[in-house]
Amino acid sequence: MTPIKAIRTSLVPRLDKVHDLIVRTLGSSNPLMNRVVGHHLSHRGKELRPMLAILTSDLLGGSAGYQVEISAAAIEMLHNASLIHDDVVDASDMRHGASTINALWDNHIAVLTGDYFVSRALWLAASTADLRVIETLSGLGARLSLGEMTQIDHARGHSLTEEAYFDIIAHKTASLFVACVEVGAYSAGVSDGRLDLLRRYAEIFGRCFQITDDIFDYYPSDTLGKPTGNDLREGKVTLPLLGALKSGHPDVPAMRELLGRDSLSEAEIERLIAFAIEAGGIDYARETLRRLREEGAAIAAALAPEAEPNPLTALLDYVLERTM
């Protein structure tokens, strides 16, 4: 059994508690809402965020109390709200191989469902009676919204910088993992320098998670629930293409001209994908992942020098092994 499988197996009872808490919290007297919520929750996903919250609490000597599970459930609900709203914004029909809420019902139902997830997540956070958890959740909601707005702004302005790319990741992806280590630390009564290290680890983890997904977008995949090149269709320029644009390849000027257009044909998207691969963009992204992994593993070792296997390193490697 791999380290990550062993760790996840040990956490199954607590992850089940988190899932059951989400189901109970989202229950309502409205039959339509219950059907929509039931459909959305039928796919549990990888549950990386609850895992990270629980592992952080355990790593810092947290008790076996219920607070970390409550906080993790609130974050997972807010994360799901952002996915539901993203599917509306992106007009997505599929997610993880299943039809989205907006595809099965409509945008109106999807927006209302996402709003319901947000309100119940905040209610759940308030039930911890810990102001720090409430502040983390409310701040997370703001960061997710601003991240989506930033992404739209950069797409419309054809921004082609790594700074802009990582700024979006910090808001839309890493912020969720940062919130997880925060609530995990709070449940263990820790708010010292170890929390600062954990926040940096979570930022690195978020970057690795998103870069990995962005690499997938350059190859055919039946498991992600989105077609190859979907990011480019939505005007999103990610690290593999940004790296290729820095390569000195003779096609760089022509590719920059394509990326300055307001819309792209399927043939132009295929041309950009082929360019990113040929010009070394995938290798550039993987090298970035390697450097981030080194820093993340060093932080994990400093936080848990005796742990074997180190759960934070195992979690990071789980994300990376999909592309490395």
Sequence and secondary structure as in RCSB ss.txt:
>XXXX:A:sequence
MTPIKAIRTSLVPRLDKVHDLIVRTLGSSNPLMNRVVGHHLSHRGKELRPMLAILTSDLLGGSAGYQVEISAAAI
EMLHNASLIHDDVVDASDMRHGASTINALWDNHIAVLTGDYFVSRALWLAASTADLRVIETLSGLGARLSLGEMT
QIDHARGHSLTEEAYFDIIAHKTASLFVACVEVGAYSAGVSDGRLDLLRRYAEIFGRCFQITDDIFDYYPSDTLG
KPTGNDLREGKVTLPLLGALKSGHPDVPAMRELLGRDSLSEAEIERLIAFAIEAGGIDYARETLRRLREEGAAIA
AALAPEAEPNPLTALLDYVLERTM
>XXXX:A:secstr
  HHHHHHHHHHHHHHHHHHHHHHHH  S HHHHHHHHHHHT     HHHHHHHHHHHHTT  S SHHHHHHHHH
HHHHHHHHHHHHHHTT  EETTEE HHHHS HHHHHHHHHHHHHHHHHHHHTTT HHHHHHHHHHHHHHHHHHHH
HHHHHHHT   HHHHHHHHIIIIIHHHHHHHHHHHHHTT  SHHHHHHHHHHHHHHHHHHHHHHHHTTS  SSSS
S TTHHHHTT   HHHHHHHTS  TTHHHHHHHHTSS   HHHHHHHHHHHHHTTHHHHHHHHHHHHHHHHHHHH
HHH TT SS HHHHHHHHHHTTT 
